[in-house]
Amino acid sequence: MTESDRSTMRRSNPLHSYADSGAIRCRSTRFQMETALTASLSYPLEKQGISTSATIFANLGTPALVEHAVKNGEGLLAKDGPFVVETGKHTGRSAKDKFIVRDEETENTVWWDNSAAMTPEHFAALKADFYAALGQKDTLYVADLFGGSQPEHRVKVRVINELAWHNLFIRTLLVRPSEEELNGLVPDYTIIDLPSFRADPERHGCRTETVIAVNYTERLILIGGTKYAGEMKKSVFGILNYLLPVKGIMPMHCSANIGPDNKTAIFFGLSGTGKTTLSADASRTLIGDDEHGWSDTAVFNFEGGCYAKMIRLSAEAEPEIFATTKRFGTVLENVVIDAETREIDLDDNSLAENSRGSYPIDFIPNASKDNLGPVPANLIFLTADAYGVLPPIARLTPDQAMYHFLSGYTARVAGTEIGVTEPEATFSTCFGAPFMPRHPSVYGNLLKERIAKGNVKCWLVNTGWSGGKATMPGIKRMPIKATRALLNAALDGSLNSADFRKDPNFGFEVPVAVPGVDTALLDPRGAWADAAEYDKTAAELVGKFVANFAQFADHVDQGVRDAAPKAA
């Protein structure tokens, strides 16, 4: 075998190579790490009905968890400090394997058209088997954390893991209590995460060996059969999305930051639209990159960390995020690493297109100290339009804002998902349908109320393609510099004084000219070589919007229905 062959093998399967190399034998006597048991949990597992003889490592910090993960052979330390792991066949969420227990609590509160149901009997069997599995573990990692940075609106969450790096991940992503707050902490909800667990569809009422089961009555979430760590954070998001609307607080799948004028901007957007990238702006203070609440007094981050896409990350375009790939404490999922040199390759998608990095929010230099800011002055709806129809920015009325919020539009192309060879419209209501247990109208009406109350400016920003469909030869994505220039003009208020035209298809207002931005970008129809083909494609996209919104028509007022697009 040539050195080139060996290098290729190492890169394609670094963990296997690492285990076989003999360079570091984590389970050998040369690397036995005798770690003293941390202080006992204020609220012991026994009080939750969990009986286990496992050694419990409770509320370990980052260095200790990385040491455990290395010792356990769970991943590799990269040259510059991050811990690199592979998640196996699950490189993203298993949406079809998530279930909510349908009982008296949830029967009339959960949006069952969007949520798969599990019977209480099936959950009882699953819980019994999860608890039995816990009883057989030698080692468990437990973290007591907060979901939510505004103290009066947060939820206390206990997470029990069999993998040290999973415990590190969730400790990074949620809000970490102080020592004083840990003393006497009793969890409101518990998440048990066992990748080694294999569900039985017949016994547990699920679909496959993978299961995410949510029981709001018992305040218990069981995750089995997947190493994808994002299931844990999204479970906490789901909890808050269920609880907060009852208190009149708007939960949001969004990023948020604060300008020099102390005004907050919120960025809604599905995966791949630039939500994390655009909110990590050196000139603005970051509140958070993914999940927030909007109370009467603040926009507050649900989390204490960030979870960013790593594939083809650019030091030039995303310097703040790129810098985290060279920090100890960052966890990189499905990023290719050379097991010998420990160099990472962010451009290599051989393990996953959805490679991810998790890191504490304070790794971003300009992050908010308290993870919260004032109520918003601007709302930004981000979409990656692969049809090349939408302008790079448009100003929305409150009714149009609610229409686009409930629509939650983006489009995918080949390279983002397996089997996609043409643009494919995706509508995820509220820009986060998988995480919204209640009916979309609950969240839509909350948003409309808060927009009206705060006189919030609303914008639609297309970070997708211009001049044609994404699949056409030579068609490129919107330049990120142009997107940032348009955003800055919207957020500092200068865009409001520009001349606007009405889009003939969507009815929103589009600026005619903006300093520092190529005027040709602002006219999507003019950017196409064939205007007739643009009109055809625009009519197709309008039809998709109208068809999708039919499910909400009876839940909104006439003003929102009138905000629907109409083909020119």
Secondary structure as GFF3:
##gff-version 3
##sequence-region A 1 568
A	DSSP	alpha_helix	3	12	.	.	.	ID=ss1
A	DSSP	alpha_helix	14	21	.	.	.	ID=ss2
A	DSSP	three_ten_helix	29	31	.	.	.	ID=ss3
A	DSSP	three_ten_helix	45	48	.	.	.	ID=ss4
A	DSSP	beta_strand	55	58	.	.	.	ID=ss5
A	DSSP	alpha_helix	62	71	.	.	.	ID=ss6
A	DSSP	beta_strand	76	77	.	.	.	ID=ss7
A	DSSP	beta_strand	83	85	.	.	.	ID=ss8
A	DSSP	three_ten_helix	95	97	.	.	.	ID=ss9
A	DSSP	beta_strand	98	101	.	.	.	ID=ss10
A	DSSP	beta_strand	116	118	.	.	.	ID=ss11
A	DSSP	alpha_helix	120	135	.	.	.	ID=ss12
A	DSSP	beta_strand	139	147	.	.	.	ID=ss13
A	DSSP	three_ten_helix	151	153	.	.	.	ID=ss14
A	DSSP	beta_strand	155	161	.	.	.	ID=ss15
A	DSSP	alpha_helix	164	173	.	.	.	ID=ss16
A	DSSP	alpha_helix	179	182	.	.	.	ID=ss17
A	DSSP	beta_strand	189	194	.	.	.	ID=ss18
A	DSSP	alpha_helix	201	204	.	.	.	ID=ss19
A	DSSP	beta_strand	211	215	.	.	.	ID=ss20
A	DSSP	beta_strand	220	224	.	.	.	ID=ss21
A	DSSP	alpha_helix	230	243	.	.	.	ID=ss22
A	DSSP	three_ten_helix	244	247	.	.	.	ID=ss23
A	DSSP	beta_strand	250	258	.	.	.	ID=ss24
A	DSSP	beta_strand	264	268	.	.	.	ID=ss25
A	DSSP	alpha_helix	275	279	.	.	.	ID=ss26
A	DSSP	beta_strand	285	288	.	.	.	ID=ss27
A	DSSP	beta_strand	291	294	.	.	.	ID=ss28
A	DSSP	beta_strand	299	301	.	.	.	ID=ss29
A	DSSP	beta_strand	305	309	.	.	.	ID=ss30
A	DSSP	alpha_helix	319	323	.	.	.	ID=ss31
A	DSSP	three_ten_helix	324	326	.	.	.	ID=ss32
A	DSSP	beta_strand	331	333	.	.	.	ID=ss33
A	DSSP	beta_strand	336	337	.	.	.	ID=ss34
A	DSSP	beta_strand	344	345	.	.	.	ID=ss35
A	DSSP	beta_strand	356	360	.	.	.	ID=ss36
A	DSSP	three_ten_helix	361	363	.	.	.	ID=ss37
A	DSSP	beta_strand	372	373	.	.	.	ID=ss38
A	DSSP	beta_strand	376	383	.	.	.	ID=ss39
A	DSSP	beta_strand	393	396	.	.	.	ID=ss40
A	DSSP	alpha_helix	398	407	.	.	.	ID=ss41
A	DSSP	beta_strand	409	412	.	.	.	ID=ss42
A	DSSP	beta_strand	424	427	.	.	.	ID=ss43
A	DSSP	three_ten_helix	429	431	.	.	.	ID=ss44
A	DSSP	three_ten_helix	433	435	.	.	.	ID=ss45
A	DSSP	alpha_helix	440	454	.	.	.	ID=ss46
A	DSSP	beta_strand	457	462	.	.	.	ID=ss47
A	DSSP	alpha_helix	480	491	.	.	.	ID=ss48
A	DSSP	three_ten_helix	494	497	.	.	.	ID=ss49
A	DSSP	beta_strand	500	502	.	.	.	ID=ss50
A	DSSP	beta_strand	509	511	.	.	.	ID=ss51
A	DSSP	three_ten_helix	519	522	.	.	.	ID=ss52
A	DSSP	alpha_helix	524	527	.	.	.	ID=ss53
A	DSSP	alpha_helix	531	549	.	.	.	ID=ss54
A	DSSP	three_ten_helix	550	555	.	.	.	ID=ss55
A	DSSP	alpha_helix	558	561	.	.	.	ID=ss56
###
